[in-house]
Amino acid sequence: MKEAAEIELVKDFSNLNGVPGFETEVVQFFEKRAAPYGNVTRDGIFNSYVDRPENTGNKPVVQIDAHADSVGFIVQAIRPNGLIKFVTLGGWAPTNVPTTRVRVRNKDGQYIKGVVASKPPHFMTEEEKKQVPKIAEMSIDVGTTSREETIRDFKINTGCPIFPDVDCEYYPATRLFFGKDFDNRVGSAALVDVLDQIHDDNLNVDVAVALSTQEEVGTRGAKVTANKISPDLAIVFEGCPCDDTFEEDWLIQTGLKRGPMLRDIDTSFIANPLFEEYAAKIADEHHIPYTRSVRTGGGVNGAPIQYWNGAPTIVIGIPVRYEHTAYNWTSLDDFQHAVALAVEILKDLDAAKIAKFFG
């Protein structure tokens, strides 16, 4: 895929709306872009699958995964004054939520713009100014003045999904994107780019691509895709949080323009060490920059996929600054290097090499 097409692909994925359970807009776009590369199907929780025509059915199966959803909110109830009481979908730090611009999808499927309301400092006590805000006490304001107006005229009520309202921009001078939902729309875009780069290639493995849902609420979709595909090996694309804005240089394990991150461990997952070292070797051979990370928090789809039948699994992370907020940075170079690493792995793999990952 040419670089201009990659840029537009990432921007298009970023601008889509897709919180956990409400990923259909992302899935439909993915399926449209993936259709030239194979037979596309979908299950009942909106996981999307691509079966390449080059697959034979008698080679080891490599599952390539990314998740469609991103963090957001959902309407819990409408307050008497018309403001919206909401709960989070995915992990948010309460301090990052106030004054976020949002889009509420109403009962007619229309997007209504709003903002997470905040109390002006003029009315705060000194004690209130020091307190950490609580999600349960927050509201979203769409410009109404009564409960009846919000429900009757704006057609917003319990169960309506809420998305950050940010348009993606690309800056050629720095080769950086600024937008929302790079966790994990950059991974979603990477799936399409990989499909494009291996199109018509007769590999020594069958490649099963799955865009999964509901990762941000417990890696639920990947439990289903792993069951359906039952892979022999798995590669997971993830938008992974940068630590390069606050850690000392010697401890930075995920940073912009440092290459994709190979995740060794987090609270849910330990990469197969033999597959991990093989991936690092491939990166070194092809001069692809990368970092390694040992995390004390977080979780990824690699866990349920690996748990399903013990398939050796690695996670290729694309660094994202300020994950799980409405405003993110990510690098085109890191995106391209992550795709290149996955493609080189797929081209190099065969049954004998995969057998070595089982020790």
C-alpha positions as a Markdown table, in Angstrom:
| # | Residue | x | y | z |
|---|---|---|---|---|
| 1 | Met | 0.0 | 0.0 | 0.0 |
| 2 | Lys | 1.4 | 3.4 | -0.9 |
| 3 | Glu | 2.1 | 5.9 | 1.9 |
| 4 | Ala | -0.6 | 8.3 | 0.9 |
| 5 | Ala | -3.2 | 5.5 | 1.1 |
| 6 | Glu | -1.8 | 4.4 | 4.5 |
| 7 | Ile | -2.3 | 8.0 | 5.8 |
| 8 | Glu | -5.8 | 8.2 | 4.6 |
| 9 | Leu | -6.5 | 4.7 | 6.0 |
| 10 | Val | -5.4 | 5.6 | 9.5 |
| 11 | Lys | -7.3 | 8.9 | 9.4 |
| 12 | Asp | -10.5 | 7.2 | 8.2 |
| 13 | Phe | -10.3 | 4.5 | 11.0 |
| 14 | Ser | -9.6 | 7.1 | 13.6 |
| 15 | Asn | -12.7 | 9.2 | 12.6 |
| 16 | Leu | -15.1 | 6.3 | 13.0 |
| 17 | Asn | -17.3 | 5.8 | 16.0 |
| 18 | Gly | -17.0 | 2.5 | 17.8 |
| 19 | Val | -17.2 | 2.0 | 21.6 |
| 20 | Pro | -17.5 | -1.5 | 23.1 |
| 21 | Gly | -20.8 | -3.1 | 22.0 |
| 22 | Phe | -21.4 | -0.5 | 19.3 |
| 23 | Glu | -18.6 | -1.2 | 16.8 |
| 24 | Thr | -20.7 | -1.7 | 13.6 |
| 25 | Glu | -19.5 | 1.5 | 12.0 |
| 26 | Val | -15.9 | 0.4 | 12.3 |
| 27 | Val | -16.7 | -3.2 | 11.3 |
| 28 | Gln | -18.6 | -2.1 | 8.2 |
| 29 | Phe | -15.7 | 0.1 | 7.1 |
| 30 | Phe | -13.2 | -2.7 | 7.8 |
| 31 | Glu | -15.2 | -5.2 | 5.8 |
| 32 | Lys | -15.5 | -2.8 | 2.8 |
| 33 | Arg | -11.7 | -2.3 | 2.8 |
| 34 | Ala | -10.9 | -6.0 | 3.4 |
| 35 | Ala | -13.3 | -7.3 | 0.8 |
| 36 | Pro | -10.8 | -7.3 | -2.1 |
| 37 | Tyr | -8.5 | -9.6 | -0.1 |
| 38 | Gly | -10.8 | -12.5 | 0.8 |
| 39 | Asn | -14.2 | -13.8 | 1.9 |
| 40 | Val | -15.6 | -11.6 | 4.8 |
| 41 | Thr | -18.0 | -12.8 | 7.4 |
| 42 | Arg | -19.3 | -11.5 | 10.7 |
| 43 | Asp | -20.7 | -13.1 | 13.9 |
| 44 | Gly | -23.3 | -11.9 | 16.4 |
| 45 | Ile | -21.1 | -9.7 | 18.5 |
| 46 | Phe | -19.8 | -8.0 | 15.4 |
| 47 | Asn | -16.4 | -9.8 | 15.1 |
| 48 | Ser | -15.4 | -9.7 | 11.5 |
| 49 | Tyr | -13.3 | -12.4 | 9.7 |
| 50 | Val | -11.4 | -12.5 | 6.5 |
| 51 | Asp | -10.5 | -15.8 | 4.8 |
| 52 | Arg | -7.9 | -15.3 | 2.1 |
| 53 | Pro | -8.4 | -17.2 | -1.2 |
| 54 | Glu | -4.8 | -18.3 | -0.9 |
| 55 | Asn | -5.5 | -20.3 | 2.2 |
| 56 | Thr | -5.4 | -24.0 | 1.6 |
| 57 | Gly | -6.8 | -25.6 | 4.7 |
| 58 | Asn | -3.7 | -27.9 | 5.1 |
| 59 | Lys | -1.1 | -25.4 | 6.5 |
| 60 | Pro | -0.6 | -24.0 | 10.0 |
| 61 | Val | -3.1 | -21.3 | 10.7 |
| 62 | Val | -1.8 | -17.9 | 11.9 |
| 63 | Gln | -4.5 | -15.6 | 13.4 |
| 64 | Ile | -3.9 | -11.9 | 12.9 |
| 65 | Asp | -5.9 | -9.9 | 15.4 |
| 66 | Ala | -6.8 | -6.3 | 16.2 |
| 67 | His | -9.8 | -4.8 | 18.1 |
| 68 | Ala | -12.3 | -2.5 | 16.6 |
| 69 | Asp | -13.6 | -0.8 | 19.8 |
| 70 | Ser | -12.2 | 2.1 | 21.7 |
| 71 | Val | -13.0 | 3.7 | 25.1 |
| 72 | Gly | -16.1 | 5.8 | 25.4 |
| 73 | Phe | -19.3 | 6.1 | 27.4 |
| 74 | Ile | -23.0 | 5.1 | 27.4 |
| 75 | Val | -26.1 | 6.9 | 28.7 |
| 76 | Gln | -27.3 | 5.6 | 32.0 |
| 77 | Ala | -30.2 | 8.0 | 32.6 |
| 78 | Ile | -31.4 | 11.6 | 32.0 |
| 79 | Arg | -31.3 | 14.0 | 34.9 |
| 80 | Pro | -34.3 | 16.3 | 35.6 |
| 81 | Asn | -32.4 | 19.3 | 34.2 |
| 82 | Gly | -31.7 | 17.5 | 30.9 |
| 83 | Leu | -28.1 | 16.6 | 31.5 |
| 84 | Ile | -27.0 | 13.1 | 30.8 |
| 85 | Lys | -25.8 | 10.7 | 33.5 |
| 86 | Phe | -23.4 | 8.3 | 31.9 |
| 87 | Val | -21.0 | 5.4 | 32.7 |
| 88 | Thr | -17.7 | 4.5 | 31.1 |
| 89 | Leu | -17.1 | 1.9 | 28.5 |
| 90 | Gly | -13.4 | 0.9 | 29.0 |
| 91 | Gly | -10.9 | 2.4 | 31.4 |
| 92 | Trp | -10.9 | 6.1 | 31.9 |
| 93 | Ala | -9.0 | 8.1 | 34.5 |
| 94 | Pro | -11.7 | 10.4 | 36.0 |
| 95 | Thr | -9.3 | 13.4 | 35.8 |
| 96 | Asn | -9.2 | 13.0 | 32.0 |
| 97 | Val | -13.0 | 13.1 | 31.4 |
| 98 | Pro | -14.3 | 16.6 | 32.3 |
| 99 | Thr | -14.7 | 19.1 | 29.3 |
| 100 | Thr | -14.3 | 16.3 | 26.7 |
| 101 | Arg | -16.3 | 16.9 | 23.5 |
| 102 | Val | -18.5 | 14.0 | 22.7 |
| 103 | Arg | -21.0 | 12.7 | 20.1 |
| 104 | Val | -24.1 | 11.0 | 21.4 |
| 105 | Arg | -25.8 | 8.6 | 19.0 |
| 106 | Asn | -29.6 | 9.1 | 19.6 |
| 107 | Lys | -32.4 | 6.6 | 19.1 |
| 108 | Asp | -32.7 | 7.6 | 15.4 |
| 109 | Gly | -29.0 | 7.0 | 14.8 |
| 110 | Gln | -28.2 | 10.7 | 14.6 |
| 111 | Tyr | -25.1 | 12.1 | 16.3 |
| 112 | Ile | -25.7 | 14.9 | 18.8 |
| 113 | Lys | -22.7 | 16.9 | 19.9 |
| 114 | Gly | -22.2 | 17.6 | 23.6 |
| 115 | Val | -19.6 | 18.2 | 26.3 |
| 116 | Val | -18.8 | 16.6 | 29.6 |
| 117 | Ala | -20.0 | 19.3 | 31.9 |
| 118 | Ser | -17.7 | 20.9 | 34.5 |
| 119 | Lys | -18.5 | 23.2 | 37.4 |
| 120 | Pro | -16.9 | 26.7 | 36.8 |
| 121 | Pro | -14.1 | 27.4 | 39.3 |
| 122 | His | -16.1 | 30.6 | 40.3 |
| 123 | Phe | -18.5 | 28.3 | 42.1 |
| 124 | Met | -16.0 | 25.8 | 43.5 |
| 125 | Thr | -15.0 | 25.8 | 47.1 |
| 126 | Glu | -11.3 | 25.5 | 47.9 |
| 127 | Glu | -11.9 | 21.9 | 48.9 |
| 128 | Glu | -13.8 | 21.1 | 45.7 |
| 129 | Lys | -10.8 | 22.4 | 43.7 |
| 130 | Lys | -8.6 | 19.8 | 45.3 |
| 131 | Gln | -10.9 | 16.8 | 44.9 |
| 132 | Val | -10.6 | 14.2 | 42.2 |
| 133 | Pro | -13.8 | 14.2 | 40.2 |
| 134 | Lys | -16.1 | 11.2 | 40.2 |
| 135 | Ile | -17.6 | 9.7 | 37.1 |
| 136 | Ala | -20.9 | 9.1 | 38.9 |
| 137 | Glu | -21.2 | 12.8 | 39.6 |
| 138 | Met | -20.4 | 13.9 | 36.0 |
| 139 | Ser | -23.0 | 14.8 | 33.3 |
| 140 | Ile | -23.0 | 15.4 | 29.6 |
| 141 | Asp | -24.6 | 18.6 | 28.3 |
| 142 | Val | -26.1 | 18.6 | 24.8 |
| 143 | Gly | -27.7 | 22.0 | 25.2 |
| 144 | Thr | -31.1 | 21.1 | 26.6 |
| 145 | Thr | -32.8 | 22.5 | 29.7 |
| 146 | Ser | -35.1 | 19.6 | 30.8 |
| 147 | Arg | -35.4 | 15.9 | 30.9 |
| 148 | Glu | -38.4 | 16.0 | 28.6 |
| 149 | Glu | -36.4 | 18.0 | 25.9 |
| 150 | Thr | -33.5 | 15.6 | 26.0 |
| 151 | Ile | -35.7 | 12.5 | 25.6 |
| 152 | Arg | -38.5 | 13.9 | 23.4 |
| 153 | Asp | -36.7 | 16.3 | 21.1 |
| 154 | Phe | -33.2 | 15.0 | 21.1 |
| 155 | Lys | -34.3 | 11.4 | 21.4 |
| 156 | Ile | -31.5 | 10.6 | 23.8 |
| 157 | Asn | -32.2 | 8.1 | 26.6 |
| 158 | Thr | -30.8 | 5.1 | 28.4 |
| 159 | Gly | -28.5 | 2.9 | 26.3 |
| 160 | Cys | -27.4 | 5.5 | 23.8 |
| 161 | Pro | -23.6 | 5.2 | 23.0 |
| 162 | Ile | -21.3 | 8.2 | 23.5 |
| 163 | Phe | -18.1 | 8.7 | 21.5 |
| 164 | Pro | -15.3 | 11.3 | 21.8 |
| 165 | Asp | -15.7 | 14.0 | 19.2 |
| 166 | Val | -12.3 | 14.6 | 17.6 |
| 167 | Asp | -11.3 | 14.7 | 13.9 |
| 168 | Cys | -8.0 | 13.1 | 13.0 |
| 169 | Glu | -5.2 | 15.3 | 11.4 |
| 170 | Tyr | -1.9 | 14.3 | 9.9 |
| 171 | Tyr | 1.2 | 16.5 | 10.0 |
| 172 | Pro | 3.7 | 15.7 | 7.2 |
| 173 | Ala | 6.5 | 17.7 | 8.8 |
| 174 | Thr | 6.6 | 15.4 | 11.8 |
| 175 | Arg | 4.9 | 12.3 | 10.3 |
| 176 | Leu | 2.5 | 12.3 | 13.2 |
| 177 | Phe | -1.2 | 11.8 | 13.5 |
| 178 | Phe | -3.3 | 13.7 | 16.1 |
| 179 | Gly | -6.8 | 12.2 | 16.7 |
| 180 | Lys | -8.9 | 9.9 | 18.8 |
| 181 | Asp | -9.2 | 6.1 | 19.3 |
| 182 | Phe | -5.7 | 5.1 | 18.1 |
| 183 | Asp | -6.2 | 2.3 | 20.6 |
| 184 | Asn | -6.9 | 0.4 | 18.5 |
| 185 | Arg | -7.8 | 2.0 | 15.2 |
| 186 | Val | -4.1 | 1.9 | 14.2 |
| 187 | Gly | -4.2 | -1.8 | 14.7 |
| 188 | Ser | -7.4 | -2.0 | 12.7 |
| 189 | Ala | -5.7 | -0.1 | 9.8 |
| 190 | Ala | -2.7 | -2.4 | 10.1 |
| 191 | Leu | -4.9 | -5.5 | 9.4 |
| 192 | Val | -5.9 | -3.9 | 6.1 |
| 193 | Asp | -2.4 | -2.9 | 5.2 |
| 194 | Val | -1.1 | -6.4 | 6.0 |
| 195 | Leu | -3.8 | -8.0 | 3.8 |
| 196 | Asp | -2.8 | -5.6 | 1.0 |
| 197 | Gln | 0.9 | -6.4 | 1.3 |
| 198 | Ile | 0.5 | -10.2 | 1.3 |
| 199 | His | -2.3 | -10.2 | -1.4 |
| 200 | Asp | -1.7 | -13.0 | -3.9 |
| 201 | Asp | 1.3 | -14.3 | -2.0 |
| 202 | Asn | 1.4 | -18.1 | -1.6 |
| 203 | Leu | 2.7 | -18.4 | 2.0 |
| 204 | Asn | 3.7 | -21.5 | 3.9 |
| 205 | Val | 0.9 | -20.7 | 6.4 |
| 206 | Asp | -2.8 | -19.9 | 6.2 |
| 207 | Val | -3.6 | -16.5 | 7.5 |
| 208 | Ala | -6.9 | -15.9 | 9.3 |
| 209 | Val | -7.6 | -12.2 | 10.0 |
| 210 | Ala | -10.1 | -11.2 | 12.7 |
| 211 | Leu | -11.2 | -7.7 | 13.7 |
| 212 | Ser | -12.6 | -8.4 | 17.2 |
| 213 | Thr | -14.9 | -6.4 | 19.4 |
| 214 | Gln | -15.3 | -5.5 | 23.1 |
| 215 | Glu | -11.6 | -5.7 | 23.9 |
| 216 | Glu | -11.8 | -2.6 | 26.2 |
| 217 | Val | -14.4 | -4.3 | 28.5 |
| 218 | Gly | -12.6 | -7.6 | 29.0 |
| 219 | Thr | -11.2 | -8.9 | 25.7 |
| 220 | Arg | -14.6 | -10.5 | 25.0 |
| 221 | Gly | -14.6 | -10.6 | 21.2 |
| 222 | Ala | -11.2 | -12.3 | 21.0 |
| 223 | Lys | -12.5 | -15.2 | 23.1 |
| 224 | Val | -15.0 | -15.8 | 20.3 |
| 225 | Thr | -12.6 | -15.4 | 17.4 |
| 226 | Ala | -10.0 | -17.7 | 18.9 |
| 227 | Asn | -12.7 | -20.3 | 19.4 |
| 228 | Lys | -13.9 | -20.0 | 15.8 |
| 229 | Ile | -10.4 | -19.9 | 14.2 |
| 230 | Ser | -8.5 | -22.2 | 16.6 |
| 231 | Pro | -5.1 | -20.9 | 15.5 |
| 232 | Asp | -1.8 | -22.6 | 15.6 |
| 233 | Leu | -0.1 | -19.2 | 16.1 |
| 234 | Ala | -1.3 | -15.7 | 16.6 |
| 235 | Ile | -0.1 | -12.1 | 16.1 |
| 236 | Val | -2.0 | -9.3 | 17.8 |
| 237 | Phe | -1.8 | -5.7 | 16.7 |
| 238 | Glu | -2.4 | -3.2 | 19.5 |
| 239 | Gly | -2.3 | 0.5 | 20.1 |
| 240 | Cys | -0.1 | 0.6 | 23.1 |
| 241 | Pro | 0.4 | 3.4 | 25.7 |
| 242 | Cys | 3.6 | 5.4 | 25.4 |
| 243 | Asp | 5.7 | 6.0 | 28.5 |
| 244 | Asp | 8.2 | 8.4 | 26.8 |
| 245 | Thr | 6.7 | 11.6 | 28.2 |
| 246 | Phe | 7.3 | 10.8 | 31.9 |
| 247 | Glu | 9.9 | 8.0 | 32.3 |
| 248 | Glu | 13.6 | 8.4 | 32.3 |
| 249 | Asp | 15.2 | 7.5 | 29.0 |
| 250 | Trp | 16.7 | 4.2 | 30.3 |
| 251 | Leu | 13.2 | 3.0 | 31.4 |
| 252 | Ile | 11.3 | 4.1 | 28.3 |
| 253 | Gln | 9.8 | 0.9 | 26.7 |
| 254 | Thr | 7.2 | 2.4 | 24.4 |
| 255 | Gly | 7.9 | 5.7 | 22.6 |
| 256 | Leu | 7.0 | 7.6 | 19.5 |
| 257 | Lys | 9.3 | 6.9 | 16.5 |
| 258 | Arg | 11.1 | 4.2 | 18.4 |
| 259 | Gly | 9.4 | 1.4 | 16.4 |
| 260 | Pro | 6.7 | -1.1 | 17.4 |
| 261 | Met | 6.7 | -2.6 | 20.8 |
| 262 | Leu | 7.0 | -6.3 | 21.4 |
| 263 | Arg | 5.2 | -6.9 | 24.7 |
| 264 | Asp | 6.8 | -9.6 | 26.9 |
| 265 | Ile | 4.3 | -9.4 | 29.8 |
| 266 | Asp | 1.4 | -7.5 | 31.3 |
| 267 | Thr | -1.2 | -8.4 | 33.9 |
| 268 | Ser | -3.1 | -10.7 | 31.5 |
| 269 | Phe | -0.5 | -12.1 | 29.1 |
| 270 | Ile | 3.0 | -13.5 | 28.8 |
| 271 | Ala | 4.2 | -13.8 | 25.2 |
| 272 | Asn | 5.5 | -17.1 | 24.1 |
| 273 | Pro | 9.3 | -16.4 | 24.6 |
| 274 | Leu | 10.4 | -18.5 | 21.7 |
| 275 | Phe | 8.1 | -16.7 | 19.3 |
| 276 | Glu | 9.0 | -13.4 | 20.8 |
| 277 | Glu | 12.7 | -13.9 | 20.2 |
| 278 | Tyr | 12.0 | -15.1 | 16.7 |
| 279 | Ala | 10.0 | -11.9 | 16.0 |
| 280 | Ala | 12.9 | -9.8 | 17.4 |
| 281 | Lys | 15.4 | -11.7 | 15.2 |
| 282 | Ile | 13.2 | -11.0 | 12.1 |
| 283 | Ala | 13.1 | -7.3 | 13.0 |
| 284 | Asp | 16.9 | -7.2 | 13.4 |
| 285 | Glu | 17.4 | -9.0 | 10.1 |
| 286 | His | 15.2 | -6.5 | 8.2 |
| 287 | His | 16.5 | -3.4 | 10.1 |
| 288 | Ile | 13.0 | -2.8 | 11.6 |
| 289 | Pro | 13.3 | -0.7 | 14.9 |
| 290 | Tyr | 11.4 | -2.0 | 17.9 |
| 291 | Thr | 11.3 | -1.9 | 21.7 |
| 292 | Arg | 10.5 | -4.6 | 24.3 |
| 293 | Ser | 8.2 | -4.0 | 27.2 |
| 294 | Val | 7.5 | -5.6 | 30.6 |
| 295 | Arg | 4.3 | -4.0 | 31.9 |
| 296 | Thr | 2.8 | -4.0 | 35.4 |
| 297 | Gly | -0.6 | -3.0 | 34.1 |
| 298 | Gly | -2.9 | -3.5 | 31.1 |
| 299 | Gly | -4.3 | -6.4 | 29.2 |
| 300 | Val | -4.5 | -7.4 | 25.5 |
| 301 | Asn | -6.3 | -9.8 | 23.2 |
| 302 | Gly | -3.2 | -11.9 | 23.1 |
| 303 | Ala | -4.4 | -13.4 | 26.4 |
| 304 | Pro | -7.7 | -15.0 | 25.4 |
| 305 | Ile | -6.3 | -16.1 | 22.0 |
| 306 | Gln | -3.3 | -17.8 | 23.7 |
| 307 | Tyr | -5.5 | -19.3 | 26.4 |
| 308 | Trp | -7.9 | -20.9 | 23.9 |
| 309 | Asn | -5.6 | -23.8 | 22.8 |
| 310 | Gly | -2.1 | -22.7 | 23.8 |
| 311 | Ala | -1.2 | -21.1 | 20.4 |
| 312 | Pro | 2.1 | -19.3 | 20.7 |
| 313 | Thr | 1.2 | -15.6 | 20.6 |
| 314 | Ile | 3.0 | -12.2 | 20.3 |
| 315 | Val | 1.7 | -8.7 | 20.5 |
| 316 | Ile | 3.0 | -6.0 | 18.1 |
| 317 | Gly | 2.2 | -2.7 | 19.7 |
| 318 | Ile | 2.0 | 0.6 | 17.8 |
| 319 | Pro | 2.9 | 3.4 | 20.3 |
| 320 | Val | 0.2 | 5.9 | 21.2 |
| 321 | Arg | 0.6 | 8.9 | 23.5 |
| 322 | Tyr | -2.3 | 9.7 | 25.9 |
| 323 | Glu | -4.2 | 6.5 | 25.4 |
| 324 | His | -7.7 | 6.2 | 27.0 |
| 325 | Thr | -8.2 | 10.0 | 26.6 |
| 326 | Ala | -10.0 | 11.7 | 23.7 |
| 327 | Tyr | -6.7 | 13.1 | 22.2 |
| 328 | Asn | -3.9 | 10.9 | 21.0 |
| 329 | Trp | -0.6 | 11.1 | 19.0 |
| 330 | Thr | 0.8 | 8.3 | 16.9 |
| 331 | Ser | 3.5 | 8.0 | 14.3 |
| 332 | Leu | 3.2 | 6.9 | 10.6 |
| 333 | Asp | 6.7 | 5.5 | 10.9 |
| 334 | Asp | 5.8 | 3.2 | 13.8 |
| 335 | Phe | 2.7 | 2.1 | 12.0 |
| 336 | Gln | 4.6 | 1.2 | 8.9 |
| 337 | His | 7.3 | -0.6 | 10.9 |
| 338 | Ala | 4.7 | -2.6 | 12.7 |
| 339 | Val | 3.0 | -3.7 | 9.5 |
| 340 | Ala | 6.4 | -4.5 | 7.9 |
| 341 | Leu | 7.4 | -6.7 | 10.9 |
| 342 | Ala | 4.1 | -8.7 | 10.7 |
| 343 | Val | 4.5 | -9.1 | 6.9 |
| 344 | Glu | 8.1 | -10.3 | 7.2 |
| 345 | Ile | 7.1 | -12.8 | 9.9 |
| 346 | Leu | 4.3 | -14.2 | 7.8 |
| 347 | Lys | 6.6 | -14.6 | 4.7 |
| 348 | Asp | 9.3 | -16.4 | 6.8 |
| 349 | Leu | 7.1 | -18.8 | 8.8 |
| 350 | Asp | 6.6 | -22.4 | 8.0 |
| 351 | Ala | 5.5 | -25.5 | 9.9 |
| 352 | Ala | 9.0 | -26.4 | 11.1 |
| 353 | Lys | 9.7 | -23.0 | 12.5 |
| 354 | Ile | 6.3 | -22.9 | 14.3 |
| 355 | Ala | 7.0 | -26.3 | 15.8 |
| 356 | Lys | 10.1 | -24.9 | 17.5 |
| 357 | Phe | 7.9 | -22.4 | 19.4 |
| 358 | Phe | 6.5 | -25.3 | 21.4 |
| 359 | Gly | 9.8 | -25.9 | 23.1 |
